[in-house]
Amino acid sequence: MSNAHSRILIIDYGSQFTQLIARRVREARVYSEIHPPTRSPGWIREWAPTGIILSGGPNSVYEDGAPSLDPAVLDMAPVLAICYGMQVIAHVSGGEVIGAGRREYGRSDLVVEEPCGLFDGFASKESMTVWMSHGDHVDAPPPGYVVTASSSTVPIAAMRHRDKPIHCVQFHPEVAHTPRGGELIANFLFRVCHAEPSWTPGAFVESEVQKIRERVGPARVICGLSGGVDSSVAAALVHRAIGDQLTCVFVDTGLLRLHEREQVERTFTARPGMKLVTVDASARFLDALAGVEDPEHKRRIIGHTFIDVFEEATSGVGKDAEYLVQGTLYPDVIESYSPRGGPSVTIKTHHNVGGLKPEMKFKLIEPLRELFKDEVRNVGRELGLPEEMVGRHPFPGPGLGIRVLGAVTVDALDVLRRADAIYLEEIREAGLYNEIWQAFAVLLPVRSVGVMGDYRTYENVVALRAVTSTDGMTADWYPFPHDLLGRISNRIINQVRGVNRVVYDVSSKPPATIEWE
Ligand code: XMP
């Protein structure tokens, strides 16, 4: 094989779990990529997969326009077919797929009929809890296939080809609700495909450093640092590759959290040979935002101002640079299959810091394009970035600009910053920071009455938000212990002048969003 790594091709039939399959495979240290079902057999042969995984999907194989599979693909590499993938194989190989009459969704108990191959390590007739999510199922196996597991609702819950390395499961081994799903995936990778577990952060850094050096040669490179995980890791990686040919530009928008600028400066100037230029543009951002209350309008102003400031900065310090580093991640570039591609509605405009005009003169370097977020964090650790940076919660590009509700002022930012810092400090101290996807304070545009000593107060309200989530698309509010909430509230009210009331946000997403604006 021409590639250094074993690699698994995942064909995406539109399941909500497809990215999870890719992550499970990578967690087992085997590289994987997601591609749409429109890839031709020729393309797949060229890609040279060590194994192929067919994902689930919402269609029925008999529907008009349902995505299918060229049977030739089944002979190119070992195959694991999940849910819809299994039905597609049955359909193109002469088996029978029927509608169940109703959807089966949830936990199910399954009996292992054949404790080898995918089920290696199980006992014969051992029962196993799995997660099902399907309408149709396979009613008669295609010629050459034998049943390897069954359940009371689905007699053919898993099957395999008698002679070829083709394994099919009706349930979802990739989700946490299938507790031993990881063993099945590992059996497929290591016993069926004989893949090498060589996809490690160290191996990634080594090969990426090599690629960057070859591509860039002696040219100069520029990188916008936001202080977030992605741009920090991208910068550290490119710096490892080309040292002082890289210049990083950090824009202080005035919308950062307490001590954030100092933290970024400290972390990066500690790296030998790192050229870091900080542009203090806080006055400019505040001027541009003066009196603006509408959240989308604020986002546009912050986005445009950022681009202007960054372009001015790069035409100075980066005028002879040829390349620009961007922290694009794999989920942004996956060419997913959309079974019901309809119009989508803009809920919030996301101006990511670093998302620049296409006509900029730079060629792009996107060293994290192949990685999921958790892999980016591990690469950051590999590169020696501090835990407080690689483990950081997501922070929106427009920063505190969308957490001071209503008009943004220096005073409001100052109040919010101090309340937010106390909140995060208490969360860290309680050892809960890593259990939470995102936690932050919001300054509300209302005042409320309070009493302090003998005085009536009429001051600001701070709302606290903390959510758990896996991708930010859906989220649950975090159930803090009450005594911790009480302590945080006390500290904020006592220590942050101008705040006399703290409330905790108990809304999930949907219907609320994570940010308040
Ligand atoms: P929402 O509020 O839409 O947030 O539930 C989902 C995730 O996106 C982040 N977010 C943003 N990130 N620019 C960004 O770069 C933005 O304008 C923006 N708005 C929300 C939010 O913090 C959460 O992680």
Boltz pocket constraint, residues with backbone or C-beta under 6 A from the ligand:
constraints:
  - pocket:
      binder: B
      contacts: [[A, 299], [A, 347], [A, 348], [A, 349], [A, 350], [A, 351], [A, 352], [A, 353], [A, 394], [A, 395], [A, 396], [A, 397], [A, 398], [A, 438], [A, 472], [A, 473], [A, 509], [A, 512], [A, 513], [A, 514], [A, 515], [A, 516], [A, 517]]
      max_distance: 6.0
